[in-house]
Structures are given as structure tokens and as C-alpha cells.
Amino acid sequence: MIKNTRPIVEGGVEQPRPKIGSSGVPTPEVKDMVRRINEIFRVIVNGGGLKGVEMDKRILRFCVERYREDLGLFEKKRGYEADPHKEAAFVIKWISKLKPIQLFQTDQSTTYSKLYANEILAFYCGMNILDVDMPLIPLKYLMHFLRNLHDYPVVAETLASEMYLLQQCAKGNWAEECRNK
């Protein structure tokens, strides 16, 4: 796994990054997911929350490839197909871990949304997979979630349970299930 996303420099000469995957060419599924995440990023940027940032397409593609590989290993190990909550959790894990959104060095202003830009994108992508409307998420919960995502390691399997509970609460199903028991 590439931990440093900056160019590799050896002896003062920039070296090419290693190819990702066996051929270095993204599959149609990877291309489609990269396109969808870019659309979500554009919606967030056009909403006015993020100025002075841009998406590093190479890192984003790497995030998607790691997500697909990690989820595939999970499915193989467990012997069953991942549900949408696990998919959302693995997407959130890899976007928040590899951080494809980069700040412009010329922009010196630091805002909460810039500091947590990758976590915001990760959360939006997860909610998109679960088809949860963002206005249904309480702001206090969102701020707590983003801080935890930014400051602590993410375990996708554990995060999947939180995604399930969040989806149930946002859709209003949780209270109904409790009343029926």
C-alpha cells in the first residue's frame, strides 16, 4: 500500500509511481465509481462548502481500487456478499484514509469544512450508497462522526453497524421496529 501520495524522489530525481493493479488500467467498474464520487465532490463544492480544494484523480482511483479489493477480501473471508452498509463503511474507510481531496497551497484560509474535506466526501459517498438524505442527519451527530473519522483509525466492519443504525434512524424505521416488539 502506498502511504505517501507525494511523488517519489530518489537522488533528487522524481521517480514514476508504481502502477496500480495488474495492468495499471482501471476496470469499467472502477471508472464508474470514480465518476460517481467526482459528481458527489462537485455537488459539495458547488454547494459552497469547499473552496480552494481539488480532487487528486490518481489518489481517488487508488481509493476505489483499494475499496473494491478490501471489500472483495472481506466477502471471500466471510463467505457472503456484503450488504450496502458494509459497502458504505468500506468506502468511508478508504476515502478518509487515503484523502483524495487536496488543499491548494496558495489558499491560506483554514475552515472546518476544509480540514474535514475528505471525511465530508467520505460521509456523503456512504450516505449516497445507503440512499439517505443528508438533511435528515443531525448536525451535532455529523460533526462528531467527522471528528472521529478524522482523528481515529476506522474499522470498516464496526462502522457498518453504525451505518445500519444511521440508515434506520434517518428513514424513521427504528422507532417503528421498536413499537412492533
Secondary structure as UniProt FT lines:
FT   STRAND          8..10
FT   TURN            11..12
FT   STRAND          13..15
FT   TURN            21..23
FT   HELIX           28..46
FT   TURN            47..48
FT   STRAND          53..55
FT   HELIX           57..78
FT   HELIX           84..98
FT   STRAND          101..103
FT   TURN            105..106
FT   HELIX           112..115
FT   HELIX           117..130
FT   HELIX           134..136
FT   HELIX           139..151
FT   HELIX           156..171
FT   HELIX           173..179
//
